[in-house]
Amino acid sequence: MHLQVGLLLDGQRGHAHVNELDALTTGPLGLLNVLETQLGLLRQEPSGADRVLQYRELLKKLDHPERFYHQSFAVDELGTTSTLLDWRDQWHLHGWMPNDVAGLARSASRRLRDMADVEAQTCGKLAPGIGERLALVEAALTRLPARVTRLSLHEPLSWWPLAWQRVLRHLSPIEPPKATGAAASDTLLGELQRALLREDTATNAANGSASPLRWRDDGTVQVLQAETGWLAAQSLAAALTLDPQETLLCTTDVGVLDEMLVAAHLPRQGFKEPSALRPALQVLPLVLGQMWAPLDLYGLLQFLTHPICPVPRVARIRLSEMLAQSPGIGQGPAWDRTMKQIEADCEKDGLDWANVRERIRIWVEHERHDPVQGAPLRLLTDRLHALSQYLQGRLKDPDPARQMAFNSGLSQALTLQRALQALALQGETHIGAQSLQTLLSQATAQGGTNPLLVAQVGSCRTVTHPGAATEAVDQVLWWQMKAPSLVRAHPWSRTEQGDLRQAGVHLPETSDLLAREARHWLSPILAARQRLVLVLPPQGEEVHPVWLRLESLFEKGHGPSIQSMEAALTDHTLQPVAHQPLPGRRRWWTLPAEVSVPRREKESFSSLESFLFNPFLWVLKYPAKLSPSSILDVSDGVLLYGNLSHHLVERYVQRSDALTLSDPDFGQWFDPAFDALVAQEGAVLLMPGRQEELASFRRRLKVALQQLRQQWRAAKVVSITSEEKLEGHFTGGAIGGSSDLLVTREDGQQAIIDMKWGSTTYADKLASNRHLQLVLYGEIVRQRTGRWPHLAYFSLSQGQLLSINQSFFPQARVVRQKKEVGDEGPPHLWQRFLVSWQWRRQQLDKGLIEVVLREEEDTSSVEAPPEDGLAREVLNLSYNDYLTLAGWEDDQ
């Protein structure tokens, strides 16, 4: 068997395809698999999570307060174990043998002594790592030779870890030849390669230092730079049309490269970038994130809207919509209403409601646990078993790509399930959130690949690490030369490294690792025979150290010429495209003569407000019926405060003793009622980091409700109705709505209270006689009872009741009306509303739609409203879902 082996060749496609039987180009893992197969040592290797749990049990048995890892282990058992296991595996890979334990036991370092003490107890109790597997291979090679006739190394044997060196010596490896450049010496590329391979400064000083290079455009070296990854990928289109087997593409950042090549009608290169963010691998983290208290509303919404979700679609759509409006779960008006809607949907679609309800209970309404105390392993195992069954059912999908995706998610769930079962066998009953996350990371490993991204016929050679460019080719393309991650220093002191060497652990010096990495970086440049294309990242991003080294080789003022891809777009062969500006904003829209806007059968305050003050918004929302985006987000901030406050007041006034309840009894009612409401409709406030905000909201709302009760007592209110349905009429047809609170006094006089979270804006509306919403509701009550009710706002954030007088509420805060208002009151505002409505209706009948987005300084194109109508008002643009349809301005 002929083998070509390199440290960085696992999973790479940088070598040429040859018609030769029993030949293989591979990296260390591939070679280990070949040797274990030939020697009869092949076995099913345990997952990383399994080995971590095995090592954890050993560490726990030997743990005591004097151990160097004791404190870290007490905080994060699995995280600490993972780090110590990695140290141990590195020692074995670099030469540590079981009989070398005694050497470290005499070390002055407590860390090394403790590690040696643990190692003495691991015999037969820990699945072998790479170093131990190599030791078994070496022992087998002394008895049975491997069927390898030729083994060529791409790096010197001294670069390999010591455990590998011991194995490779049995195979008589062929050392790589001295590095040379592949290009002709009379080209710029050849000169550049020779300059990179010059001996060190001392040798150059003896032989005479070579002259710096001068850039010349002979077509052998090209340097490109683009402002975007898409444009940089487009630059490769022409180069990749050459012989694919004589073209090497090197990139460490696959990004959008494959998609851009496909768009240019070129073969996909098949870059399969591992990621834990593949949809099938996201399900398990979302499921586990729901195991902890307090409820993670954002995570639950992500879980329900994920394309792979065990909750039936008929339920999760309704649940997602409910969570966005009333963020909470469990018994409550919003939850009960949603369950009834789902039941009706199931009946309509012929689905088993009992089964759907059970799935909701399992995946949404389940018990949640303290993240520190942990969740029972039995419950987590049951949850993983249920998820595994769901994913197994999805394996029947007819699409092979989706089958592979579901299989990766199933493998992840089963691996974690085995890890939890192993914990249970070790006597554990619970696991905390941090430890579970560590196990999940181990079970997920490097993530999954996209099964749709496969290399297509005609793809070229590709490598994702420069050091994997081991063979000369006509053309090398190094795409996006971004700064790489550098070698990390060892966590051991100089003294400890000396003790490790005496015990047989030969860790390479950090300086040697950096030098080897720098040598690997030169491989793509040295491999080019005829042409080298370097694509730099956008300006401002850190470039690869190789580029800095290349620049230093050139004479000042004669450095590399960087071609801007943006400048190349001005090529005369490209067809010019005339500039087409975005449509600008216009104050008026004009409808075609044959188009009319009909009246609506029924209006509300919210629809009338847009009709009066911004007709374009009314036309798009109601007659045109344009719907905004359906992207859901959890309600929060002022909107959430307002909704919760309204609902708590509504729950309170539904009590039969709401007007007679004593202050102490009210205090006993408030706290549990507030807690229940927040859990059901505002659980986002229970999430970590929001305790102070929740306490402030609780305090302000309690004071507000106490003040509201005081206002009722002072006014001698005898009945209160919340969310009273109001139906009336006006010139344009029917009008309806619901009042927040409709209160009645002993003398039969009524008042409407509109509850708002803020206060300043609504105080100004009262002072200016612009409280149109209250007046509309008041007119409906007048039509029903024959007399106007009193009108007031109640500020929930301030605990203040705002009114223009104290005739109904003697303790109200009086808002003085402005002088320009005169003696006008609600009846006058109602008449102004009718005049303005008629004015807007006439405009629509003429096909004119006004777009009002700001106060206009130039009013020449603006039709003034009637003097006896409503004054202009600019609505808050934050609540305008159709703003972009109004056109664009220069400052946008």
Number of C-alpha atoms within 10 A of each C-alpha: 12 16 20 19 21 21 17 22 25 16 13 17 20 27 21 15 10 8 7 8 8 9 15 17 21 22 21 17 14 15 18 19 14 19 22 18 13 16 18 10 14 14 9 5 11 12 17 20 25 23 21 26 22 20 22 23 19 17 26 14 10 14 18 12 8 10 16 17 19 17 15 13 18 12 12 14 22 24 19 20 24 21 11 18 18 12 15 17 16 19 22 25 25 21 24 24 17 13 10 17 20 14 17 24 19 13 20 12 15 16 17 22 20 21 21 22 17 18 17 15 14 16 11 7 12 17 18 18 19 17 23 19 19 22 21 16 24 21 13 18 16 11 9 12 13 19 13 16 11 14 20 17 18 22 20 14 17 11 14 18 21 23 25 23 18 17 22 17 12 13 17 13 20 17 14 12 10 6 12 14 22 20 26 14 13 8 18 21 26 24 16 23 23 17 18 19 14 12 12 8 11 10 11 12 11 8 10 10 12 11 10 15 20 16 16 14 11 11 13 19 24 18 15 19 23 22 15 13 20 15 16 25 22 17 21 21 17 10 16 21 14 13 13 20 17 17 24 30 25 25 21 17 17 19 15 12 22 21 18 21 20 13 13 14 10 20 21 21 24 17 20 16 16 13 15 16 12 16 17 23 24 18 22 23 18 18 19 17 19 22 24 18 15 18 23 21 23 15 16 22 22 18 26 24 19 16 12 18 21 21 22 14 15 16 22 21 14 16 26 21 19 21 27 19 19 27 31 27 22 15 14 15 14 19 20 13 13 17 17 11 16 21 20 14 16 17 12 9 10 9 14 11 16 11 11 19 16 13 16 19 14 15 21 21 13 11 14 16 18 13 17 12 11 19 21 15 19 14 13 20 20 12 19 24 15 16 22 22 12 17 24 15 11 17 17 12 12 9 9 13 14 18 18 19 22 25 19 20 26 23 16 24 27 18 23 25 23 17 26 26 16 17 20 17 10 13 9 13 14 17 20 18 19 17 18 23 17 19 25 21 18 23 23 26 16 12 19 22 19 18 14 13 16 15 15 12 11 15 20 24 22 23 25 22 20 23 24 26 32 20 16 24 25 19 27 28 23 23 25 25 23 20 15 14 7 9 11 9 10 13 9 12 10 10 11 18 19 16 19 22 16 14 21 21 23 21 18 16 12 13 11 11 16 14 12 14 15 15 16 18 20 18 21 26 29 27 25 29 20 19 24 24 22 20 25 25 22 19 11 7 11 13 17 17 14 18 14 10 11 16 14 13 18 18 14 11 8 13 17 19 13 13 15 16 18 13 9 11 11 11 9 8 7 9 8 9 6 6 6 6 7 10 11 12 16 14 15 16 14 13 15 10 9 6 11 13 14 10 13 12 9 15 20 16 17 11 17 18 19 19 22 21 23 21 24 23 24 20 18 15 18 13 13 11 10 12 11 10 7 7 8 15 16 20 18 17 9 12 12 20 18 17 18 20 25 21 16 18 18 17 14 19 16 12 11 10 10 15 18 13 14 11 11 8 10 17 13 11 13 17 13 11 14 18 14 18 22 22 22 21 28 27 21 24 26 19 16 11 9 12 12 10 12 17 12 12 16 18 12 16 24 20 17 22 20 15 19 19 19 15 19 21 15 14 20 16 22 15 17 20 16 20 13 14 12 17 17 19 15 15 10 15 12 14 20 17 19 16 20 20 20 21 21 21 16 11 9 11 15 23 22 24 21 22 21 20 19 17 19 8 9 20 26 16 14 24 19 19 23 21 19 20 16 21 24 25 27 25 22 22 21 14 14 13 12 10 14 20 24 23 23 26 23 25 21 25 21 16 20 20 24 24 25 20 18 15 11 23 23 14 20 21 17 18 18 14 20 13 9 10 12 10 10 12 16 21 14 14 20 18 14 19 22 16 19 22 21 16 15 20 21 12 14 20 16 16 18 18 23 22 17 23 19 11 10 11 6 7 9 8 10 12 8 10 14 12 10 14 19 22 15 14 15 12 15 9 12 7 8 14 15 16 14 9 13 18 13 15 11 7 4 5
